[in-house]
Amino acid sequence: MKFNESLLAEGALYTDFYQLTMAQVYFQLGIHEKTSQFDYFFRSYPDYGLHQAGYCINAGMEWLLDWISEANFLSPEIDYLRTLKNHEGNPLFSNEFLGWLMDKSVATGLSIQAIPEGRVVHPNIPLAVVQGPLLFAQLIESSLLNHLNYQTLIATKAARIQESSLGQAILEFGLRRAQDRAATAGARAAIIGGAVGTSNTGASAILGYKPSGTHAHSLVQAIVAMGGSELDAFRAYAKSYPDDCTLLVDTYDTLESGVPNAIRVFEELKAKGHKPAGIRLDSGDLAYLSIQAARKLNDAGFEDVRIVLSNQIDELVIWQILTQIKEEASRYGVDPDHLIKRLAYGVGTRMITSSVDPALDGVYKLVAIKENGGWTPAIKISENPEKTLNPGHKHIWRLYDDRDKAIADVMSTDDENLCAMDEIHLHHPTDQTKHRILFCKELSRIEPLLEDIMKDGKVMCDLPSLEMIREKRQEDMQYLYPGVKRIMNPHHYHVSLTEKLWSLKQDLVKEYSDGIKDD
């Protein structure tokens, strides 16, 4: 693909075709500049089959803003749209519409409020609220979903893996198994979620992180095939990287060859004043091999050398490995707690693809149109109650109990201020039998979640650094009850509507349902 063709594919045309056909309809109806509001939210947490998430980590907004700010309808885009024909061979798009679209940015008139990246988020809560001309607010849907769904999915997976590791280092190793250039977005999301680095060198360069990695089995194989030995291969690697020497020890026989040869090289490095970094295990019973490798390293005086585990790692595998280490290490004279603190994890396929549940079900829905200076709520009704929208221009709040733990996210109408209330009557979004009253004096605080990100097509503030986003994730995770963070069968976190929003929703459902029946 030529470079300019790549720009064409990733610019303003980086959207589903129906966004453009609808854009022309809006234009022809004369409603293309009518102010509208769309909400972005996801409907359910990722479900990995044997286990599931009880929270998500918000990610992707900065890269979405980059796209919105840079995507324009210039001559290449307009020229391409002119080539499209209908079934009769006539132009699909009118000259009038294309002339109006020419030289316009997809950011035209758009304002965005969003929950910041790195924050813990939950289903049905708007993570981003887009207001602006109907045509452009609609047009960004596909790209918005592409940017936010994927990075939120991977940040969530990374956070769960990091939690299961008991705080030990997670390294993102997924470039070779990622879906094409999604590897770079995935590396960013993984770092937001808790990974301390990535093997993706290009991603490391733009994200400001030192790339991570050791060596492959092929280094050992090549040297052995040419008449050398595994020890020769290890020595060659150590000579090139004496202060960053992590050796992959399972090419042939982990415990009888790989670890003893690594220890020999480590002793040689130590004698020259260097500190060995670690070994990596990439096959076999990783828990048992970790224990036995630690035993041999300890006996040789390398009690603090890191042990990196890789090969189909995810949060459930780490949980199983640590459980086995806690049960078995002591019988071999290895302190399980010390060993666990030495471990690091190279996580590839199962993180970068969010294995088993590879797509977040995020959606982008029209919820309001501005008419006569005020917001008119819009609703979509579904036979599946969970797909019936929460309508209108809304405020989003997080409630904290007297232990300063997050207990509920709440959607209210735009004229409600929960901070000024004495009590809050909360409703389940779909089940009318589930409701409760919270007394505000029993809460430690009520936090509004949405922040102004873009105003009239311009980003309003300096966006946080990746480290600041990571710190926000760590802070939010501390506010979750342990049950919500469980790897298996997490506790249900409450998402609710205020009484006023619930009533508005029910009234609209009845009004539109009756209207359809009358028609």
CORQUIDA-V224717 format. One record per residue. N is the residue number from 1. SS is DSSP state (H for helix, E for strand, - for the rest). PSI is psi as a letter, one per 20 degrees, with the letter a starting at -180 (none if undefined). Layout:
BEGIN
n | ss | psi
N | SS | PSI
N | SS | PSI
END
This chain:
BEGIN
n | ss | psi
1 | - | p
2 | - | q
3 | H | g
4 | H | h
5 | H | h
6 | H | g
7 | H | h
8 | H | g
9 | H | h
10 | H | j
11 | - | c
12 | - | h
13 | - | j
14 | - | m
15 | - | r
16 | - | q
17 | H | h
18 | H | i
19 | H | h
20 | H | h
21 | H | h
22 | H | h
23 | H | g
24 | H | h
25 | H | g
26 | H | g
27 | H | g
28 | H | h
29 | H | i
30 | - | k
31 | - | j
32 | - | h
33 | - | j
34 | - | p
35 | E | p
36 | E | r
37 | E | p
38 | E | q
39 | E | p
40 | E | p
41 | E | r
42 | E | q
43 | - | h
44 | - | q
45 | - | q
46 | - | p
47 | E | o
48 | - | j
49 | - | e
50 | - | i
51 | - | r
52 | E | r
53 | - | q
54 | - | j
55 | - | r
56 | E | r
57 | E | p
58 | - | p
59 | - | q
60 | - | i
61 | H | g
62 | H | g
63 | H | h
64 | H | g
65 | H | h
66 | H | g
67 | H | g
68 | H | g
69 | H | h
70 | H | i
71 | - | p
72 | E | q
73 | - | n
74 | - | a
75 | H | g
76 | H | g
77 | H | g
78 | H | g
79 | H | h
80 | H | g
81 | H | h
82 | H | h
83 | H | i
84 | - | p
85 | E | q
86 | - | a
87 | - | i
88 | - | i
89 | - | j
90 | - | q
91 | E | p
92 | - | h
93 | - | p
94 | - | q
95 | H | h
96 | H | g
97 | H | g
98 | H | h
99 | H | h
100 | H | h
101 | H | h
102 | - | p
103 | - | j
104 | - | q
105 | E | q
106 | - | i
107 | - | i
108 | - | o
109 | - | j
110 | - | q
111 | E | q
112 | E | p
113 | E | q
114 | E | q
115 | - | p
116 | - | q
117 | - | q
118 | - | i
119 | - | q
120 | E | p
121 | E | r
122 | - | r
123 | - | q
124 | - | i
125 | - | p
126 | - | o
127 | - | h
128 | E | p
129 | E | o
130 | E | p
131 | E | q
132 | E | a
133 | E | p
134 | H | g
135 | H | g
136 | H | h
137 | H | h
138 | H | g
139 | H | h
140 | - | i
141 | H | g
142 | H | g
143 | H | h
144 | H | g
145 | H | h
146 | H | g
147 | H | g
148 | H | h
149 | H | g
150 | H | g
151 | H | h
152 | H | g
153 | H | g
154 | H | h
155 | H | h
156 | H | g
157 | H | g
158 | H | g
159 | H | h
160 | H | g
161 | H | g
162 | H | h
163 | H | g
164 | H | h
165 | - | i
166 | - | k
167 | - | j
168 | - | r
169 | - | p
170 | E | p
171 | E | p
172 | E | o
173 | - | k
174 | - | j
175 | H | g
176 | H | i
177 | H | j
178 | - | r
179 | - | n
180 | - | c
181 | - | j
182 | H | i
183 | H | h
184 | H | g
185 | H | h
186 | H | h
187 | H | g
188 | H | g
189 | H | h
190 | H | h
191 | H | h
192 | H | g
193 | H | i
194 | - | i
195 | - | q
196 | - | i
197 | E | r
198 | E | q
199 | - | i
200 | - | o
201 | H | g
202 | H | g
203 | H | g
204 | H | h
205 | H | g
206 | H | i
207 | H | i
208 | - | k
209 | - | q
210 | - | p
211 | - | q
212 | - | q
213 | - | r
214 | - | d
215 | - | r
216 | - | r
217 | H | h
218 | H | h
219 | H | g
220 | H | g
221 | H | g
222 | H | g
223 | H | h
224 | H | g
225 | H | h
226 | - | j
227 | - | i
228 | - | a
229 | - | r
230 | H | g
231 | H | g
232 | H | g
233 | H | g
234 | H | g
235 | H | h
236 | H | g
237 | H | g
238 | H | h
239 | H | h
240 | H | h
241 | - | m
242 | - | h
243 | - | j
244 | - | l
245 | - | o
246 | E | p
247 | E | p
248 | E | o
249 | - | j
250 | - | k
251 | - | h
252 | - | f
253 | - | o
254 | H | g
255 | H | h
256 | H | h
257 | H | g
258 | H | g
259 | H | g
260 | H | g
261 | H | h
262 | H | g
263 | H | g
264 | H | g
265 | H | h
266 | H | h
267 | H | h
268 | H | g
269 | H | g
270 | H | h
271 | H | h
272 | - | j
273 | - | j
274 | - | q
275 | - | o
276 | - | q
277 | - | g
278 | E | a
279 | E | r
280 | E | p
281 | E | p
282 | - | j
283 | - | r
284 | - | a
285 | - | n
286 | H | h
287 | H | g
288 | H | g
289 | H | h
290 | H | g
291 | H | g
292 | H | h
293 | H | g
294 | H | h
295 | H | g
296 | H | g
297 | H | g
298 | H | g
299 | H | h
300 | - | j
301 | - | j
302 | - | l
303 | - | h
304 | - | j
305 | - | p
306 | E | q
307 | E | o
308 | E | p
309 | E | p
310 | E | r
311 | - | n
312 | - | l
313 | - | p
314 | - | a
315 | H | h
316 | H | h
317 | H | g
318 | H | g
319 | H | g
320 | H | g
321 | H | g
322 | H | h
323 | H | g
324 | H | g
325 | H | g
326 | H | h
327 | H | h
328 | H | h
329 | H | g
330 | H | h
331 | H | i
332 | H | j
333 | - | j
334 | - | p
335 | - | o
336 | H | h
337 | H | g
338 | H | g
339 | H | g
340 | H | h
341 | H | i
342 | H | i
343 | E | q
344 | E | r
345 | E | p
346 | E | o
347 | E | p
348 | - | d
349 | H | g
350 | H | i
351 | H | g
352 | H | h
353 | - | i
354 | - | m
355 | - | p
356 | - | h
357 | - | n
358 | - | j
359 | - | p
360 | - | p
361 | - | l
362 | E | q
363 | E | r
364 | E | o
365 | E | q
366 | E | p
367 | E | i
368 | E | q
369 | E | p
370 | E | p
371 | E | p
372 | - | k
373 | - | i
374 | E | r
375 | E | p
376 | E | o
377 | E | q
378 | - | q
379 | - | q
380 | - | p
381 | - | p
382 | - | q
383 | - | h
384 | - | o
385 | H | h
386 | H | i
387 | H | j
388 | - | p
389 | - | q
390 | - | o
391 | - | r
392 | - | r
393 | - | p
394 | E | r
395 | E | q
396 | E | p
397 | E | q
398 | E | p
399 | E | p
400 | E | p
401 | - | a
402 | - | i
403 | - | j
404 | - | k
405 | - | q
406 | E | p
407 | E | i
408 | E | q
409 | E | p
410 | E | p
411 | E | p
412 | E | r
413 | E | r
414 | - | i
415 | - | j
416 | - | p
417 | - | o
418 | H | h
419 | H | h
420 | H | j
421 | - | q
422 | - | h
423 | E | q
424 | E | p
425 | E | o
426 | E | q
427 | E | q
428 | E | q
429 | - | h
430 | - | h
431 | - | o
432 | - | i
433 | - | i
434 | - | o
435 | E | q
436 | E | r
437 | E | p
438 | E | p
439 | E | p
440 | H | h
441 | H | i
442 | H | i
443 | - | q
444 | - | h
445 | E | r
446 | E | p
447 | E | p
448 | E | p
449 | - | h
450 | - | p
451 | E | q
452 | E | p
453 | E | g
454 | E | q
455 | E | p
456 | - | l
457 | - | j
458 | E | p
459 | E | p
460 | - | h
461 | - | r
462 | - | p
463 | - | q
464 | - | q
465 | - | r
466 | H | h
467 | H | h
468 | H | h
469 | H | g
470 | H | g
471 | H | h
472 | H | g
473 | H | g
474 | H | h
475 | H | g
476 | H | h
477 | H | h
478 | H | h
479 | - | i
480 | - | q
481 | - | q
482 | H | h
483 | H | h
484 | H | h
485 | H | i
486 | - | q
487 | - | g
488 | - | p
489 | - | m
490 | - | q
491 | - | q
492 | - | p
493 | - | p
494 | E | p
495 | E | p
496 | E | r
497 | E | q
498 | E | r
499 | H | g
500 | H | g
501 | H | h
502 | H | g
503 | H | g
504 | H | g
505 | H | g
506 | H | h
507 | H | g
508 | H | g
509 | H | g
510 | H | g
511 | H | g
512 | H | h
513 | H | g
514 | H | h
515 | H | h
516 | H | g
517 | H | g
518 | H | h
519 | - | none
END
